[in-house]
Amino acid sequence: MNQTCTTLPITLVVITYNEAANIARCLDSAPFAAEKLVIDSGSEDDTVAVALSHGAKIVHQPWLGFGAQRNFAATQASHDWLLCLDADEALTPELVAELVSKLPTLMKSDTAVGVLIRSAEFMGKRMRWYRLMAREQKARIYHRERARWTDVRVHESLKYSGTATTFRAPFIHYLNPTLIHHELKYLRYAELKARDWHDKQRSIRPYEWPFVFIATFIKDYFFRLAVLDGWRGFAAAWMAANYALYKRLRYFEMHVYPRSIELANQELKAKRLER
């Protein structure tokens, strides 16, 4: 990446936990950011040392949940405009060039957010067609007084008032190195989503279960075009359907066997999947 890139008054924000393998690539992909801010929730690997060596400011914050952690990060930034990336994501050179060209105008306007297009690597290669992994729209650039992350444990999103600008070039999600990584990650995500449902006392609706898997698979495989990505697309759609069903089964277990919440929490901590 060209390190002489124009510097813009925007803070790159990354929340981390044991991301030593990814954080350098993420930080280096945004050379135009005047500030690079890492909010770390207790990493036990070299995340902090690597981030420091790549020019990041480190703030230590015990884990609050995805939405709350991102909102806390916004209060720690030196600039009103923020670029939010996950540690396993990185901007492409094409997107960097587009942002350097267009961000100055956006930042002088009353625009609330900038929407980026995310493309994922899955099983070692970029997905070309599956909409959730090829051309997924993500609001990741925002003015902190015009937008705020939803305060949920997982699957947070930006809520904003005002207009949005969409950029054309993609950024890359290096999704998971293997299916093992993928399943462990989504095991934790399902647990967090089930806890949110438990807090809100969402209805269980077991009669939906036989249809959830089938409907999700059909939607992703055919209507979201995973079918065009061959057997990798089949695998991705199958795993999306499995996740949709599993989190409902897990929520049911929490309801009929409340002690499972603490037992699961202990197991996730033992496997370093909980913070």
Secondary structure by P-SEA (a helix, b strand, c coil): ccccccccccccccccccccccaaaaaaccccccbbbbbccccccaaaaaaaaabbbbbbbccccaaaaaaaaaaaccccbbbbbcccccccaaaaaaaaacaaaaaaccccbbbbbbbbbcccccccccccccccccccccccccccccccccbbbbbbcbbbbbbcbbbbccccccaaaaaaaaaaaaaaaaaaaaaaccccccccccaaaaaaaaaaacccccccccaaaaaaaaaaaaaaaaaaaaaaaaaaccaaaaaaaaaaaaacccc
